[in-house]
Every structure is written in structure tokens, then in C-alpha cells.
């Protein structure tokens, strides 16, 4: 699942609105909206703060190139 959908799904599952997540993550509500709508991606430090606010971990997955 893309990161924008993961953020939105986790936020909603916790009953938070965008403003509440923004406050917990020390970012603006417009940032949350842009991340959730795929307008832009959060930087890694911001992603860590969002994850912490959502009680989640940041996990990097990589794929091997197809041969």
C-alpha cells in the first residue's frame, strides 16, 4: 500500500482528524493533506514523526531487480 494511503488509513483507524495528527507530528494540517493525497512525500524525519504519532514503525522494503 502506498505511503499516502497508509498514513490516511492509520490516522482514521485511530479516530484522528488531520489537524490532530498534524499537532502530534509537529507539522501543518496542509502538510498532512498533501501527504495523504499524494501531492508530495514527507521527508524521512517527518515520516518518523508521523509514524510515532500514529504508534507505527517506519519499515523500508526493497525489491530485487528482475532478471
N, C-alpha and C positions, 0 to 999 in steps of 0.2 A: 504494500500500500504506500503511495507517495506520502512524503512528509507533511504536505499541506492537509491531506485527509486524516493523517494520524493525529496531528495537533487538534483539529476540529473534533474528531471522534472522542479523544481523551477528554478534552475540555467539556464537551456536552455530557459525557458519562459521569463527570464529577459535579454536574449541575452548575458550572461556572459560565458566566457570560464573558464576552471578550474583554470588557473593562476590568473585571475581576482578575482574569488571567494576566492582563497587562500589568496591573498593580503588583501582583505576586511575582512577576518576572522582571519588573523594573523597566518596562518598555511601554510604548504608547498603544492605545487601542487601535489606532490606524495601522501600526506595525502588525499586530495580531491579525487584523483583517487581511492585510496584504499577504501575509504568510499563509493563512488559511485558504485564500482564493488563488494561490499560485502566482501572484503578481511578482513576487520575489522570494528568495530563500533567506532564512536567517543565517547570520554568521555562526560559526561553531560556538563561541562563548554565549551568544544569545540563545542558541538552541539548548545549551546546557542549562541556562536559567529557566527556560520554558519547561524543559523536562523535569527539573527539580520542583517547579511549581505544580506540575501535574503528577508528581510522585512516580516518574518514569525514569528509565535509563536511556542514554544515547548509545546505540549499538551500530557500529559501522559494518556493513556487509559488502563484500566484494565478490565479483564473479570472475571466473577464469575466462579468458577469451576462447571462443570456439575455434577449433582447428579444422 
